Amino acid sequence: MPAFLAPLLRNWSQPLGPIPAGLRAGLMWLALLLRLYAGGLLGLVLGLLGLKDLGFLTNPGFVPYGYDKLLGSNATFAMGPDFFQQLGLPLPGLISLLIGVLELFGGLALIVGLLTRLVALPLAGSMLGAMLTFGNIPAELPLFMTAALLVWLGGGMLSVDQIIDQRLAAARRPSPIVSR
């Protein structure tokens, strides 16, 4: 890994700022739960099984929205280019494509906890924009708050970010000198 990237990727699984040790473990678990909420693991599984009518059981997260925009012909959520054009946004086709990529691949990245902060920040921005333009606050506010919290909390437990943190920490440790 290039040396200039190491500081940027350090402690991605940990919350930002000083946290009391007793609270740190709880926040790591909270980050895991928030990742699964925002990633919509159950929503993804139900969608892949074709059980869209059961989506009310849980938050679908970002993944099904992105899948619908990119691969589902906007059949489920009807948030394609026409939707963005009705909102009066410029370049509705490009916006639909970019948001679809962000929601699908960003949601998948959140499920595994890959570069959580980097993914959660634009997802939070997307939800903020959706609340301001479309105004479906009951559906968008929880996802906004989840993504914003993930920017602060990082990847948490059982995340790829945690593996990256451990590898970078091991690379920073001085190697033992073996004498003969």
TITI-587729 format. One line per field, with one value per residue: x, y, z of N, C-alpha, C in turn. Coordinates in nm, 3 decimals. Example, Ala and Ser with C-alpha at 12.3 -4.5 7.8 and 13.67 -1.06 7.14 Angstrom:
n_c1	[1.319,1.285]
n_c2	[-0.569,-0.225]
n_c3	[0.780,0.708]
ca_c1	[1.230,1.367]
ca_c2	[-0.450,-0.106]
ca_c3	[0.780,0.714]
c_c1	[1.320,1.290]
c_c2	[-0.330,0.003]
c_c3	[0.780,0.787]
//
This chain:
n_c1	[0.085,0.057,0.244,0.124,-0.146,-0.192,-0.232,-0.484,-0.651,-0.639,-0.772,-1.043,-1.244,-1.302,-1.464,-1.470,-1.261,-1.194,-1.310,-1.462,-1.329,-1.511,-1.738,-1.665,-1.676,-1.953,-2.026,-1.897,-2.046,-2.291,-2.230,-2.205,-2.473,-2.599,-2.478,-2.587,-2.853,-2.855,-2.746,-2.934,-2.963,-3.155,-3.356,-3.222,-3.189,-3.458,-3.542,-3.380,-3.485,-3.726,-3.934,-4.082,-4.310,-4.282,-4.119,-4.196,-4.133,-3.887,-3.647,-3.556,-3.307,-3.032,-2.962,-3.174,-3.301,-3.099,-3.051,-3.298,-3.294,-3.073,-3.081,-3.337,-3.530,-3.670,-3.907,-4.007,-3.973,-4.000,-3.819,-3.665,-3.507,-3.730,-3.860,-3.670,-3.668,-3.925,-3.893,-3.754,-3.481,-3.157,-3.013,-3.142,-3.114,-2.841,-2.820,-2.992,-2.851,-2.602,-2.688,-2.809,-2.584,-2.439,-2.621,-2.661,-2.396,-2.278,-2.448,-2.398,-2.127,-2.153,-2.278,-2.073,-1.892,-1.694,-1.473,-1.632,-1.685,-1.623,-1.816,-2.056,-2.076,-2.141,-2.384,-2.535,-2.548,-2.696,-2.941,-3.010,-3.040,-3.255,-3.453,-3.485,-3.567,-3.767,-3.905,-3.996,-3.981,-4.031,-3.934,-3.677,-3.532,-3.450,-3.256,-3.078,-2.989,-2.871,-2.662,-2.517,-2.441,-2.276,-2.063,-1.940,-1.902,-1.761,-1.662,-1.697,-1.765,-1.678,-1.614,-1.480,-1.325,-1.218,-1.040,-0.864,-0.768,-0.632,-0.434,-0.289,-0.201,-0.034,0.158,0.277,0.407,0.731,0.949,1.072,1.416,1.620,1.880,2.182]
n_c2	[-0.117,0.221,0.471,0.720,0.663,0.520,0.681,0.784,0.565,0.465,0.341,0.305,0.144,0.232,0.465,0.822,1.051,1.087,0.826,0.692,0.394,0.195,0.254,0.221,-0.048,-0.094,0.099,-0.003,-0.234,-0.112,0.019,-0.202,-0.295,-0.070,-0.065,-0.298,-0.224,0.001,-0.119,-0.306,-0.596,-0.804,-0.703,-0.715,-0.994,-1.077,-0.942,-1.064,-1.317,-1.270,-1.190,-0.945,-0.841,-0.890,-0.699,-0.509,-0.601,-0.520,-0.253,-0.180,-0.082,0.062,-0.094,-0.238,-0.014,0.095,-0.126,-0.143,0.097,0.058,-0.206,-0.304,-0.184,0.024,-0.068,-0.134,0.079,0.309,0.526,0.641,0.811,0.966,1.025,1.191,1.397,1.500,1.614,1.833,1.834,1.884,1.701,1.434,1.162,1.104,1.164,0.969,0.736,0.774,0.790,0.541,0.369,0.450,0.379,0.099,-0.024,0.111,0.039,-0.239,-0.229,-0.124,-0.335,-0.525,-0.364,-0.207,0.049,0.229,0.497,0.651,0.565,0.607,0.884,1.014,0.879,0.973,1.240,1.209,1.121,1.345,1.532,1.405,1.430,1.707,1.763,1.576,1.507,1.283,1.225,1.038,0.793,0.855,0.994,0.811,0.660,0.862,0.947,0.710,0.675,0.911,0.867,0.647,0.766,0.890,0.671,0.472,0.152,-0.052,-0.359,-0.677,-0.595,-0.519,-0.296,-0.316,-0.527,-0.406,-0.202,-0.362,-0.483,-0.258,-0.165,-0.376,-0.352,-0.115,-0.176,-0.227,-0.462,-0.758,-0.794,-1.040,-1.216,-1.392]
n_c3	[0.000,-0.085,0.088,0.136,0.148,0.380,0.627,0.564,0.563,0.816,1.117,1.033,1.121,1.367,1.596,1.534,1.704,2.063,2.268,2.556,2.699,2.791,2.646,2.386,2.283,2.274,2.085,1.863,1.811,1.764,1.527,1.357,1.354,1.244,0.994,0.881,0.882,0.706,0.483,0.433,0.448,0.485,0.323,0.078,0.046,0.041,-0.190,-0.386,-0.378,-0.484,-0.326,-0.290,-0.175,0.092,0.186,0.368,0.616,0.702,0.686,0.358,0.301,0.115,-0.105,-0.257,-0.374,-0.536,-0.702,-0.832,-0.978,-1.147,-1.258,-1.246,-1.406,-1.292,-1.189,-0.936,-0.742,-0.895,-0.944,-1.150,-1.431,-1.517,-1.278,-1.150,-1.335,-1.304,-1.057,-1.127,-1.156,-1.302,-1.579,-1.553,-1.625,-1.586,-1.313,-1.205,-1.277,-1.140,-0.869,-0.849,-0.880,-0.653,-0.447,-0.487,-0.500,-0.288,-0.078,-0.074,-0.003,0.253,0.383,0.411,0.533,0.405,0.354,0.501,0.599,0.373,0.195,0.335,0.368,0.108,0.074,0.290,0.212,-0.022,0.082,0.232,0.028,-0.100,0.096,0.095,-0.167,-0.249,-0.017,0.133,0.419,0.638,0.531,0.442,0.640,0.852,0.710,0.638,0.894,0.981,0.792,0.843,1.111,1.069,0.938,1.152,1.332,1.192,1.049,1.241,1.424,1.282,1.020,0.695,0.708,0.966,0.934,0.755,0.925,1.117,0.960,0.874,1.122,1.195,0.997,1.073,1.306,1.439,1.293,1.444,1.520,1.406,1.537,1.470]
ca_c1	[0.000,0.137,0.257,0.033,-0.281,-0.202,-0.302,-0.624,-0.727,-0.616,-0.883,-1.172,-1.346,-1.317,-1.529,-1.384,-1.245,-1.173,-1.429,-1.428,-1.308,-1.632,-1.837,-1.612,-1.727,-2.094,-2.035,-1.855,-2.162,-2.390,-2.189,-2.243,-2.618,-2.633,-2.437,-2.685,-2.976,-2.837,-2.722,-3.058,-2.931,-3.278,-3.421,-3.151,-3.222,-3.598,-3.549,-3.321,-3.577,-3.849,-4.038,-4.089,-4.424,-4.242,-4.025,-4.243,-4.081,-3.765,-3.598,-3.483,-3.173,-3.003,-2.935,-3.285,-3.326,-2.997,-3.077,-3.413,-3.254,-2.976,-3.109,-3.477,-3.616,-3.749,-4.040,-4.053,-3.978,-4.029,-3.734,-3.571,-3.488,-3.857,-3.883,-3.580,-3.710,-4.042,-3.845,-3.692,-3.336,-3.089,-2.951,-3.207,-3.060,-2.712,-2.846,-3.047,-2.741,-2.506,-2.750,-2.824,-2.453,-2.409,-2.708,-2.638,-2.262,-2.257,-2.521,-2.321,-2.006,-2.190,-2.308,-1.946,-1.811,-1.578,-1.457,-1.764,-1.700,-1.618,-1.944,-2.168,-2.086,-2.227,-2.519,-2.602,-2.576,-2.805,-3.066,-3.040,-3.095,-3.388,-3.548,-3.508,-3.635,-3.886,-3.977,-4.047,-3.898,-4.038,-3.851,-3.540,-3.463,-3.374,-3.137,-2.985,-2.929,-2.785,-2.540,-2.441,-2.379,-2.167,-1.947,-1.875,-1.866,-1.674,-1.715,-1.737,-1.731,-1.695,-1.610,-1.355,-1.247,-1.145,-0.928,-0.769,-0.705,-0.539,-0.319,-0.209,-0.134,0.075,0.263,0.344,0.491,0.866,0.971,1.179,1.548,1.665,2.026,2.232]
ca_c2	[0.000,0.344,0.532,0.833,0.614,0.460,0.766,0.802,0.442,0.424,0.343,0.319,0.068,0.294,0.597,0.940,1.122,1.006,0.759,0.612,0.251,0.119,0.286,0.186,-0.178,-0.075,0.173,-0.093,-0.319,-0.025,0.040,-0.324,-0.295,0.037,-0.109,-0.393,-0.149,0.081,-0.210,-0.377,-0.735,-0.881,-0.651,-0.768,-1.136,-1.088,-0.899,-1.167,-1.431,-1.227,-1.172,-0.800,-0.809,-0.903,-0.592,-0.429,-0.658,-0.452,-0.149,-0.243,-0.027,0.128,-0.189,-0.258,0.108,0.102,-0.236,-0.106,0.203,0.013,-0.334,-0.345,-0.103,0.113,-0.128,-0.142,0.208,0.414,0.642,0.652,0.945,1.040,1.073,1.304,1.506,1.560,1.698,1.952,1.826,1.878,1.574,1.330,1.030,1.092,1.159,0.836,0.640,0.794,0.753,0.396,0.310,0.478,0.301,-0.045,-0.064,0.165,-0.048,-0.365,-0.198,-0.109,-0.467,-0.588,-0.267,-0.169,0.193,0.271,0.643,0.700,0.530,0.662,1.029,1.050,0.827,1.070,1.355,1.171,1.119,1.485,1.587,1.346,1.491,1.846,1.774,1.492,1.527,1.161,1.224,0.914,0.687,0.899,1.041,0.704,0.625,0.975,0.941,0.592,0.703,1.014,0.801,0.561,0.852,0.910,0.547,0.384,0.021,-0.132,-0.501,-0.767,-0.517,-0.521,-0.185,-0.366,-0.605,-0.307,-0.142,-0.458,-0.499,-0.136,-0.162,-0.474,-0.299,-0.006,-0.229,-0.261,-0.607,-0.800,-0.821,-1.176,-1.224,-1.530]
ca_c3	[0.000,-0.087,0.220,0.154,0.174,0.514,0.724,0.526,0.590,0.954,1.213,0.968,1.192,1.499,1.596,1.529,1.831,2.184,2.322,2.675,2.665,2.817,2.544,2.253,2.236,2.240,1.960,1.755,1.781,1.704,1.388,1.283,1.335,1.151,0.860,0.831,0.856,0.586,0.372,0.405,0.416,0.469,0.203,-0.037,0.032,-0.002,-0.329,-0.472,-0.380,-0.550,-0.225,-0.269,-0.090,0.231,0.216,0.482,0.739,0.742,0.597,0.248,0.287,-0.012,-0.213,-0.351,-0.450,-0.641,-0.796,-0.913,-1.071,-1.245,-1.323,-1.232,-1.493,-1.206,-1.177,-0.797,-0.672,-0.993,-0.919,-1.260,-1.485,-1.520,-1.143,-1.125,-1.422,-1.241,-0.946,-1.183,-1.146,-1.432,-1.618,-1.473,-1.657,-1.519,-1.168,-1.174,-1.288,-1.030,-0.742,-0.853,-0.852,-0.513,-0.359,-0.501,-0.459,-0.155,0.015,-0.062,0.073,0.394,0.440,0.451,0.607,0.324,0.343,0.551,0.601,0.236,0.133,0.412,0.350,-0.005,0.095,0.377,0.126,-0.112,0.159,0.264,-0.097,-0.123,0.190,0.056,-0.296,-0.258,0.107,0.197,0.539,0.717,0.472,0.415,0.760,0.919,0.631,0.652,1.027,0.984,0.715,0.916,1.226,1.021,0.912,1.282,1.398,1.115,1.012,1.356,1.436,1.168,0.896,0.618,0.763,1.082,0.881,0.703,1.043,1.177,0.869,0.880,1.253,1.190,0.910,1.143,1.414,1.394,1.286,1.537,1.456,1.435,1.535,1.457]
c_c1	[0.089,0.133,0.158,-0.111,-0.299,-0.270,-0.450,-0.710,-0.712,-0.743,-1.020,-1.281,-1.377,-1.393,-1.427,-1.376,-1.229,-1.306,-1.385,-1.424,-1.435,-1.739,-1.795,-1.670,-1.874,-2.112,-1.991,-1.970,-2.273,-2.357,-2.224,-2.393,-2.662,-2.593,-2.540,-2.818,-2.965,-2.813,-2.844,-3.035,-3.058,-3.354,-3.356,-3.189,-3.365,-3.613,-3.492,-3.410,-3.709,-3.964,-4.053,-4.205,-4.390,-4.145,-4.067,-4.188,-3.959,-3.737,-3.526,-3.342,-3.156,-2.997,-3.054,-3.318,-3.226,-3.016,-3.191,-3.376,-3.164,-3.021,-3.256,-3.576,-3.708,-3.891,-4.093,-4.073,-4.007,-3.950,-3.625,-3.559,-3.617,-3.889,-3.798,-3.615,-3.832,-4.004,-3.776,-3.541,-3.273,-3.027,-3.012,-3.153,-2.928,-2.731,-2.899,-2.938,-2.645,-2.564,-2.773,-2.695,-2.417,-2.492,-2.679,-2.501,-2.226,-2.327,-2.450,-2.194,-2.038,-2.220,-2.180,-1.856,-1.685,-1.578,-1.585,-1.782,-1.707,-1.750,-2.059,-2.185,-2.169,-2.369,-2.599,-2.639,-2.692,-2.939,-3.107,-3.101,-3.235,-3.492,-3.584,-3.587,-3.766,-3.971,-4.039,-3.967,-3.911,-3.952,-3.705,-3.463,-3.389,-3.248,-3.034,-2.912,-2.834,-2.654,-2.454,-2.372,-2.262,-2.043,-1.870,-1.823,-1.765,-1.740,-1.758,-1.693,-1.755,-1.700,-1.477,-1.265,-1.163,-1.024,-0.820,-0.694,-0.600,-0.416,-0.229,-0.135,-0.017,0.190,0.341,0.436,0.630,0.884,1.085,1.306,1.592,1.817,2.068,2.353]
c_c2	[0.123,0.412,0.647,0.788,0.564,0.552,0.785,0.682,0.394,0.440,0.364,0.241,0.130,0.426,0.709,1.003,1.029,0.954,0.683,0.463,0.169,0.140,0.238,0.055,-0.167,-0.002,0.088,-0.184,-0.236,0.000,-0.082,-0.325,-0.187,0.001,-0.204,-0.324,-0.072,-0.006,-0.292,-0.522,-0.818,-0.834,-0.704,-0.914,-1.153,-1.048,-1.002,-1.290,-1.395,-1.205,-1.024,-0.761,-0.820,-0.794,-0.506,-0.481,-0.583,-0.338,-0.217,-0.191,0.036,0.031,-0.208,-0.133,0.121,-0.006,-0.199,0.000,0.149,-0.109,-0.373,-0.264,-0.010,0.062,-0.125,-0.006,0.327,0.541,0.652,0.794,1.029,1.101,1.197,1.424,1.576,1.648,1.825,1.952,1.820,1.739,1.456,1.189,1.005,1.083,1.023,0.729,0.652,0.753,0.602,0.324,0.329,0.390,0.151,-0.084,-0.008,0.081,-0.181,-0.343,-0.182,-0.244,-0.534,-0.493,-0.228,-0.018,0.265,0.422,0.701,0.675,0.601,0.812,1.066,0.993,0.920,1.195,1.328,1.173,1.261,1.554,1.534,1.407,1.633,1.857,1.696,1.499,1.404,1.136,1.096,0.800,0.727,0.941,0.929,0.664,0.737,0.966,0.822,0.619,0.808,0.954,0.712,0.642,0.871,0.779,0.462,0.249,-0.067,-0.277,-0.573,-0.693,-0.538,-0.408,-0.230,-0.449,-0.511,-0.241,-0.234,-0.476,-0.376,-0.124,-0.259,-0.423,-0.186,-0.056,-0.261,-0.414,-0.644,-0.832,-0.958,-1.177,-1.369,-1.547]
c_c3	[0.000,0.050,0.241,0.183,0.317,0.616,0.692,0.564,0.734,1.036,1.150,1.040,1.328,1.489,1.589,1.668,1.949,2.239,2.446,2.640,2.686,2.712,2.405,2.201,2.196,2.109,1.841,1.713,1.717,1.557,1.303,1.254,1.236,1.009,0.801,0.801,0.724,0.463,0.336,0.368,0.396,0.347,0.077,-0.061,-0.018,-0.149,-0.424,-0.484,-0.449,-0.454,-0.190,-0.179,0.058,0.274,0.333,0.614,0.790,0.646,0.481,0.232,0.150,-0.129,-0.307,-0.434,-0.566,-0.746,-0.889,-1.016,-1.182,-1.324,-1.324,-1.312,-1.415,-1.184,-1.035,-0.734,-0.763,-0.966,-1.025,-1.310,-1.489,-1.383,-1.114,-1.215,-1.364,-1.122,-0.995,-1.175,-1.284,-1.454,-1.541,-1.502,-1.586,-1.368,-1.127,-1.178,-1.171,-0.895,-0.737,-0.821,-0.705,-0.421,-0.367,-0.446,-0.321,-0.049,0.035,0.019,0.221,0.458,0.489,0.529,0.535,0.304,0.384,0.547,0.461,0.163,0.203,0.390,0.227,0.007,0.187,0.296,0.030,-0.040,0.200,0.143,-0.126,-0.029,0.147,-0.074,-0.300,-0.133,0.170,0.324,0.621,0.662,0.464,0.539,0.834,0.843,0.637,0.787,1.038,0.912,0.787,1.038,1.183,0.982,1.042,1.340,1.323,1.093,1.126,1.349,1.303,1.035,0.825,0.666,0.883,1.038,0.826,0.819,1.103,1.090,0.872,1.013,1.255,1.104,0.979,1.254,1.361,1.395,1.380,1.459,1.502,1.427,1.530,1.540]
//
